[in-house]
Amino acid sequence: EDNNPIEVENKNLTWKEERDNYRIPLLIKDIKNNSSTLFLGAGVGQSAKLPSWNELLKKIFQKSSFAHLYEADIDKITEACYNSNLITARYLTQKLKDKNNELCKAIHDIFYVDSKQQYSELMKSIVALSAREPVKSIITYNFDDLIKKLFNVTDVFQ
């Protein structure tokens, strides 16, 4: 039977039935054919004890020329940015762009000096999966390079 996702839409399945009977087998097939791409988000970094978006932005405020602000002031700025991490990050980028790499230094310190980062079980599982069944590519939107370092240490793609 063809596991074509277009055909699945016509079968009135629960999401669990669709997942178990069509999506997972299709994913397994793609992985075995080396035609899958992994998209890794913040959860991978958080599994390694790295900060969430909210935590990262607050720490950037604390480590930059905004360090003199009180928590309430930071909350007001965040509210003025519609409580959006993306808009708040853009605000910080604009305010710190001419400050001698202050933003880059703050991010570096947060990830590599202050954090208690470690390779997580999730990261180890991703690397182990990629060693057994190579993926076409891995795309991450994270600032950290922990997963890349883990791949280098384990020589998966060497």
C-alpha positions as CSV (number, residue, x, y, z in Angstrom):
1,E,0.0,0.0,0.0
2,D,1.3,3.4,-0.9
3,N,1.9,5.7,2.1
4,N,1.3,8.9,0.1
5,P,0.3,11.7,2.5
6,I,-2.1,13.1,-0.1
7,E,-4.1,9.8,0.0
8,V,-4.1,9.9,3.8
9,E,-6.2,13.1,3.9
10,N,-9.2,11.2,2.3
11,K,-9.3,8.4,4.9
12,N,-10.9,10.1,8.1
13,L,-8.1,8.8,10.4
14,T,-7.3,10.1,13.9
15,W,-4.0,11.9,14.1
16,K,-2.6,8.9,16.0
17,E,-3.7,6.4,13.3
18,E,-2.3,8.7,10.6
19,R,1.0,9.0,12.5
20,D,1.3,5.3,13.2
21,N,0.1,3.9,9.9
22,Y,1.4,6.5,7.4
23,R,3.7,9.2,8.7
24,I,6.1,7.0,10.8
25,P,6.5,4.4,8.0
26,L,7.1,7.2,5.5
27,L,9.7,8.7,7.8
28,I,11.4,5.4,8.3
29,K,11.5,4.9,4.5
30,D,13.0,8.3,4.0
31,I,15.6,7.7,6.6
32,K,16.6,4.4,5.1
33,N,16.9,6.1,1.6
34,N,19.1,8.9,3.1
35,S,16.5,11.4,1.9
36,S,15.5,12.9,5.2
37,T,16.5,16.3,6.6
38,L,16.5,16.9,10.4
39,F,15.4,20.4,11.5
40,L,16.6,21.0,15.0
41,G,15.2,23.7,17.2
42,A,15.6,25.2,20.6
43,G,14.5,22.0,22.4
44,V,17.8,20.3,21.4
45,G,19.8,23.1,23.0
46,Q,17.6,23.2,26.0
47,S,18.1,19.4,26.5
48,A,21.8,20.3,26.9
49,K,21.0,22.9,29.7
50,L,21.3,25.8,27.3
51,P,18.9,28.8,27.8
52,S,15.5,29.1,26.2
53,W,14.8,32.1,24.0
54,N,13.3,34.0,27.0
55,E,16.3,33.1,29.2
56,L,18.7,34.0,26.5
57,L,17.2,37.5,25.9
58,K,17.1,38.2,29.7
59,K,20.8,37.2,30.0
60,I,21.7,39.4,27.0
61,F,20.1,42.3,28.8
62,Q,22.0,41.5,31.9
63,K,25.4,41.1,30.2
64,S,25.2,44.2,27.9
65,S,25.0,47.9,28.3
66,F,21.4,47.3,29.5
67,A,22.8,45.7,32.7
68,H,21.8,48.7,34.8
69,L,18.1,48.1,34.1
70,Y,15.8,46.5,36.6
71,E,13.8,43.4,35.9
72,A,10.7,45.6,35.6
73,D,12.4,47.8,33.0
74,I,13.3,44.7,30.9
75,D,9.7,43.5,31.2
76,K,8.5,46.9,29.9
77,I,10.8,46.7,26.9
78,T,9.7,43.1,26.2
79,E,6.0,44.2,26.5
80,A,6.7,47.1,24.1
81,C,8.1,44.4,21.7
82,Y,4.6,42.7,21.9
83,N,6.1,40.0,24.1
84,S,7.7,38.6,21.0
85,N,11.1,37.0,21.4
86,L,11.9,37.7,17.8
87,I,11.0,41.4,18.0
88,T,12.9,41.7,21.3
89,A,15.9,40.1,19.7
90,R,15.7,42.5,16.8
91,Y,15.5,45.4,19.3
92,L,18.6,44.2,21.1
93,T,20.4,43.7,17.8
94,Q,19.6,47.3,16.7
95,K,20.5,48.8,20.1
96,L,23.8,46.9,20.4
97,K,25.0,46.9,16.7
98,D,27.6,49.6,17.2
99,K,28.9,48.5,20.6
100,N,32.1,46.7,19.7
101,N,30.6,43.2,19.2
102,E,28.8,43.5,22.6
103,L,25.9,41.3,21.4
104,C,28.2,38.6,20.1
105,K,30.3,38.6,23.2
106,A,27.2,38.4,25.4
107,I,25.9,35.4,23.4
108,H,29.3,33.7,23.5
109,D,29.6,34.1,27.2
110,I,26.1,32.9,27.8
111,F,26.7,29.7,25.8
112,Y,30.3,28.9,26.4
113,V,31.4,30.6,29.7
114,D,28.4,30.8,32.0
115,S,26.4,27.7,30.9
116,K,26.6,24.3,32.3
117,Q,26.2,22.9,28.8
118,Q,26.7,19.2,28.2
119,Y,25.8,16.8,25.5
120,S,22.3,15.6,26.1
121,E,20.8,12.2,25.6
122,L,18.7,13.7,22.8
123,M,21.9,15.0,21.0
124,K,23.6,11.6,21.5
125,S,20.5,9.9,20.0
126,I,20.5,12.2,17.0
127,V,24.2,11.5,16.4
128,A,23.7,7.7,16.9
129,L,20.7,7.7,14.4
130,S,22.8,9.6,11.9
131,A,25.6,7.2,12.2
132,R,23.3,4.2,11.6
133,E,21.0,5.7,9.0
134,P,22.7,8.8,7.5
135,V,20.5,11.8,6.9
136,K,20.6,14.0,3.8
137,S,21.2,17.1,5.9
138,I,20.7,18.7,9.3
139,I,19.5,22.2,9.7
140,T,19.6,24.0,13.1
141,Y,18.4,27.5,14.0
142,N,20.3,27.4,17.3
143,F,23.2,29.7,18.2
144,D,25.2,27.0,19.8
145,D,27.3,24.5,18.0
146,L,27.1,21.6,20.5
147,I,25.5,19.2,18.0
148,K,28.3,20.0,15.5
149,K,30.9,19.4,18.1
150,L,29.4,16.1,19.0
151,F,29.4,15.0,15.4
152,N,33.0,16.0,15.2
153,V,34.0,14.1,18.4
154,T,32.2,11.0,17.2
155,D,33.5,11.2,13.6
156,V,30.1,10.5,12.2
157,F,30.6,12.6,9.1
158,Q,34.4,12.5,8.8
